[in-house]
Amino acid sequence: MYQAQNLQNYLKESLEMAGERGSY
């Protein structure tokens, strides 16, 4: 299930980047 894991990583990165920028 590479796609599922990739999607999870993508979401995690997006949340981290959003948190850094302060834009939810």
N, CA, C and O atoms as a Tripos MOL2 file, in Angstrom:
@<TRIPOS>MOLECULE
protein
   96    95    24     0     0
PROTEIN
NO_CHARGES

@<TRIPOS>ATOM
      1 N           0.8550   -1.2080    0.0000 N.3       1 MET1
      2 CA          0.0000    0.0000    0.0000 C.3       1 MET1
      3 C           0.8860    1.2520    0.0000 C.2       1 MET1
      4 O           0.8930    2.0310    0.9530 O.2       1 MET1
      5 N           1.6240    1.4160   -1.0870 N.am      2 TYR2
      6 CA          2.5260    2.5710   -1.1490 C.3       2 TYR2
      7 C           1.7310    3.8640   -1.2540 C.2       2 TYR2
      8 O           2.0750    4.8710   -0.6350 O.2       2 TYR2
      9 N           0.6650    3.8230   -2.0450 N.am      3 GLN3
     10 CA         -0.1270    5.0500   -2.2410 C.3       3 GLN3
     11 C          -0.6950    5.5500   -0.9160 C.2       3 GLN3
     12 O          -0.6330    6.7440   -0.6250 O.2       3 GLN3
     13 N          -1.2440    4.6460   -0.1170 N.am      4 ALA4
     14 CA         -1.8440    5.0580    1.1540 C.3       4 ALA4
     15 C          -0.7850    5.7090    2.0450 C.2       4 ALA4
     16 O          -1.0280    6.7550    2.6470 O.2       4 ALA4
     17 N           0.3800    5.0880    2.1220 N.am      5 GLN5
     18 CA          1.4400    5.6370    2.9620 C.3       5 GLN5
     19 C           1.8970    6.9890    2.4260 C.2       5 GLN5
     20 O           2.1460    7.9230    3.1890 O.2       5 GLN5
     21 N           2.0020    7.0790    1.1050 N.am      6 ASN6
     22 CA          2.4300    8.3350    0.4970 C.3       6 ASN6
     23 C           1.4290    9.4400    0.8220 C.2       6 ASN6
     24 O           1.8130   10.5720    1.1180 O.2       6 ASN6
     25 N           0.1470    9.1000    0.7640 N.am      7 LEU7
     26 CA         -0.8830   10.0920    1.0570 C.3       7 LEU7
     27 C          -0.7790   10.5470    2.5060 C.2       7 LEU7
     28 O          -0.9120   11.7340    2.8010 O.2       7 LEU7
     29 N          -0.5430    9.6020    3.4090 N.am      8 GLN8
     30 CA         -0.4220    9.9540    4.8240 C.3       8 GLN8
     31 C           0.7530   10.9140    5.0260 C.2       8 GLN8
     32 O           0.6370   11.9110    5.7400 O.2       8 GLN8
     33 N           1.8680   10.6060    4.3970 N.am      9 ASN9
     34 CA          3.0430   11.4760    4.5220 C.3       9 ASN9
     35 C           2.7380   12.8600    3.9620 C.2       9 ASN9
     36 O           3.1400   13.8730    4.5340 O.2       9 ASN9
     37 N           2.0310   12.8940    2.8470 N.am     10 TYR10
     38 CA          1.6980   14.1740    2.2190 C.3      10 TYR10
     39 C           0.8360   15.0190    3.1560 C.2      10 TYR10
     40 O           1.0690   16.2160    3.3200 O.2      10 TYR10
     41 N          -0.1650   14.3780    3.7700 N.am     11 LEU11
     42 CA         -1.0420   15.1080    4.6840 C.3      11 LEU11
     43 C          -0.2460   15.6140    5.8800 C.2      11 LEU11
     44 O          -0.4290   16.7480    6.3230 O.2      11 LEU11
     45 N           0.6410   14.7660    6.3990 N.am     12 LYS12
     46 CA          1.4360   15.1630    7.5570 C.3      12 LYS12
     47 C           2.3100   16.3640    7.2040 C.2      12 LYS12
     48 O           2.4010   17.3240    7.9690 O.2      12 LYS12
     49 N           2.9490   16.3000    6.0430 N.am     13 GLU13
     50 CA          3.8020   17.4160    5.6280 C.3      13 GLU13
     51 C           2.9850   18.6830    5.4480 C.2      13 GLU13
     52 O           3.4140   19.7660    5.8450 O.2      13 GLU13
     53 N           1.8190   18.5480    4.8560 N.am     14 SER14
     54 CA          0.9660   19.7160    4.6240 C.3      14 SER14
     55 C           0.6000   20.3670    5.9530 C.2      14 SER14
     56 O           0.6420   21.5900    6.0900 O.2      14 SER14
     57 N           0.2420   19.5370    6.9300 N.am     15 LEU15
     58 CA         -0.1340   20.0820    8.2330 C.3      15 LEU15
     59 C           1.0570   20.7830    8.8720 C.2      15 LEU15
     60 O           0.9120   21.8660    9.4400 O.2      15 LEU15
     61 N           2.2230   20.1740    8.7830 N.am     16 GLU16
     62 CA          3.4070   20.7870    9.3820 C.3      16 GLU16
     63 C           3.7210   22.1180    8.7060 C.2      16 GLU16
     64 O           4.0180   23.1030    9.3820 O.2      16 GLU16
     65 N           3.6560   22.1500    7.3850 N.am     17 MET17
     66 CA          3.9430   23.3920    6.6630 C.3      17 MET17
     67 C           2.9090   24.4560    7.0130 C.2      17 MET17
     68 O           3.2560   25.6210    7.2080 O.2      17 MET17
     69 N           1.6590   24.0660    7.0930 N.am     18 ALA18
     70 CA          0.6020   25.0210    7.4260 C.3      18 ALA18
     71 C           0.8430   25.5710    8.8300 C.2      18 ALA18
     72 O           0.6490   26.7620    9.0730 O.2      18 ALA18
     73 N           1.2600   24.7160    9.7450 N.am     19 GLY19
     74 CA          1.5130   25.1470   11.1180 C.3      19 GLY19
     75 C           2.6500   26.1520   11.1640 C.2      19 GLY19
     76 O           2.5940   27.1290   11.9110 O.2      19 GLY19
     77 N           3.6830   25.9110   10.3630 N.am     20 GLU20
     78 CA          4.8200   26.8290   10.3580 C.3      20 GLU20
     79 C           4.4140   28.1920    9.8270 C.2      20 GLU20
     80 O           4.8380   29.2240   10.3470 O.2      20 GLU20
     81 N           3.5900   28.1880    8.7900 N.am     21 ARG21
     82 CA          3.1890   29.4600    8.1760 C.3      21 ARG21
     83 C           2.0700   30.1350    8.9690 C.2      21 ARG21
     84 O           1.8550   31.3410    8.8490 O.2      21 ARG21
     85 N           1.3610   29.3490    9.7780 N.am     22 GLY22
     86 CA          0.2780   29.9210   10.5600 C.3      22 GLY22
     87 C          -1.0110   30.0080    9.7700 C.2      22 GLY22
     88 O          -1.9910   30.5740   10.2560 O.2      22 GLY22
     89 N          -1.0380   29.4580    8.5560 N.am     23 SER23
     90 CA         -2.2690   29.4880    7.7520 C.3      23 SER23
     91 C          -2.9100   28.1160    7.8020 C.2      23 SER23
     92 O          -2.3810   27.1490    7.2540 O.2      23 SER23
     93 N          -4.0350   28.0420    8.4520 N.am     24 TYR24
     94 CA         -4.6750   26.7420    8.6210 C.3      24 TYR24
     95 C          -5.4220   26.3910    7.3570 C.2      24 TYR24
     96 O          -6.0390   25.3290    7.2800 O.2      24 TYR24
@<TRIPOS>BOND
     1     1     2 1
     2     2     3 1
     3     3     4 2
     4     3     5 am
     5     5     6 1
     6     6     7 1
     7     7     8 2
     8     7     9 am
     9     9    10 1
    10    10    11 1
    11    11    12 2
    12    11    13 am
    13    13    14 1
    14    14    15 1
    15    15    16 2
    16    15    17 am
    17    17    18 1
    18    18    19 1
    19    19    20 2
    20    19    21 am
    21    21    22 1
    22    22    23 1
    23    23    24 2
    24    23    25 am
    25    25    26 1
    26    26    27 1
    27    27    28 2
    28    27    29 am
    29    29    30 1
    30    30    31 1
    31    31    32 2
    32    31    33 am
    33    33    34 1
    34    34    35 1
    35    35    36 2
    36    35    37 am
    37    37    38 1
    38    38    39 1
    39    39    40 2
    40    39    41 am
    41    41    42 1
    42    42    43 1
    43    43    44 2
    44    43    45 am
    45    45    46 1
    46    46    47 1
    47    47    48 2
    48    47    49 am
    49    49    50 1
    50    50    51 1
    51    51    52 2
    52    51    53 am
    53    53    54 1
    54    54    55 1
    55    55    56 2
    56    55    57 am
    57    57    58 1
    58    58    59 1
    59    59    60 2
    60    59    61 am
    61    61    62 1
    62    62    63 1
    63    63    64 2
    64    63    65 am
    65    65    66 1
    66    66    67 1
    67    67    68 2
    68    67    69 am
    69    69    70 1
    70    70    71 1
    71    71    72 2
    72    71    73 am
    73    73    74 1
    74    74    75 1
    75    75    76 2
    76    75    77 am
    77    77    78 1
    78    78    79 1
    79    79    80 2
    80    79    81 am
    81    81    82 1
    82    82    83 1
    83    83    84 2
    84    83    85 am
    85    85    86 1
    86    86    87 1
    87    87    88 2
    88    87    89 am
    89    89    90 1
    90    90    91 1
    91    91    92 2
    92    91    93 am
    93    93    94 1
    94    94    95 1
    95    95    96 2
@<TRIPOS>SUBSTRUCTURE
     1 MET1         2 RESIDUE 1 A MET
     2 TYR2         6 RESIDUE 1 A TYR
     3 GLN3        10 RESIDUE 1 A GLN
     4 ALA4        14 RESIDUE 1 A ALA
     5 GLN5        18 RESIDUE 1 A GLN
     6 ASN6        22 RESIDUE 1 A ASN
     7 LEU7        26 RESIDUE 1 A LEU
     8 GLN8        30 RESIDUE 1 A GLN
     9 ASN9        34 RESIDUE 1 A ASN
    10 TYR10       38 RESIDUE 1 A TYR
    11 LEU11       42 RESIDUE 1 A LEU
    12 LYS12       46 RESIDUE 1 A LYS
    13 GLU13       50 RESIDUE 1 A GLU
    14 SER14       54 RESIDUE 1 A SER
    15 LEU15       58 RESIDUE 1 A LEU
    16 GLU16       62 RESIDUE 1 A GLU
    17 MET17       66 RESIDUE 1 A MET
    18 ALA18       70 RESIDUE 1 A ALA
    19 GLY19       74 RESIDUE 1 A GLY
    20 GLU20       78 RESIDUE 1 A GLU
    21 ARG21       82 RESIDUE 1 A ARG
    22 GLY22       86 RESIDUE 1 A GLY
    23 SER23       90 RESIDUE 1 A SER
    24 TYR24       94 RESIDUE 1 A TYR
